[in-house]
């Protein structure tokens, strides 16, 4: 079965004062209809830039899509005109941005902002669009939706604003929804509610979801498959259960180890909360070798020569590492 979204060898560069930064370097991923793909990694690894590239929102200049393809239902998004992309955004592909307070217009009522998305893509009246916006607010779990539709963003809590963003994104039943850190700055109770809401709406509508996060805990809650990103590369991908139970890349193992574990008798040998030493390197100075090598406990001389390519270790699991046998042991 052909994927709904297919990204192949995507290369995105930015001109900076320090030189050319390859923010995405040969990124490839597929998303099938009705699937939730988790994209995980630290800040600066290229997760949000992948989303902006799919949406056709890479700022140019200084950004430039220098290579690769992005296809949605077989249509090449990189060669599509601005008019065509404008037609597709919100209708066929939608995005929930990180911070709803800066994404929502502060001078318009939230009901009008949902209705605007409907009026833009569908032939309907303002009154019917308003009715649908109220129904969408009710659908995403906002109480007294008819009253709340007349509220301004600043009159709502962070969790309610995020639900409004989800309502806008799903108002026209898109085939693909990109959720970029949708629970940033929300407390854990509201985070769980947002995850439950996304999962419920995905089951109801069949919309495919790309869930972007830095949190492996969120991935375990929501995603069917995982793509782990580091310094503009995808370094491991596979089914969520396989990635969490049998992580192969040292970076993936580090991300999982950073998640707190409740233990009755934590030992001194296994710290309660681990961390990955070092930071993501500057994208203008990645060098020739494996980008994770400076932070890796398993690096060898092979790691300094070139970036390892993704290699299949099973039908659904691929890893980019020169020393899989050493890491696995």
Secondary structure, 3 states (H helix, E strand, C coil): CCCCEEEEEEEEEEEECCEEEEEEEEEEEEECCCCEEEEECCCCCCHHHHHHHHHCCCCCCCEEEEEEEEEECCEECCCCCHHHHHHHECCCEEEECCCHHHHCCCCCEHHHHHHHHHHHHCCCCHHHHHHHHHHHHHHCCCCCHHHHCCCEHHHCCHHHHHHHHHHHHHCCCCCEEEEECCCCCCCHHHHHHHHHHHHHHHHHHCCEEEEEECCHHHHHHHCCEEEEEECCEEEEEEEHHHHHHCCCCHHHHHHHHCCCCCCCCCCCCCCCCCCCCCCCCCCCCCCCCCCCHHHCCCCCHHHHCCCCCCEEEECCEEECCCCHHHHHC
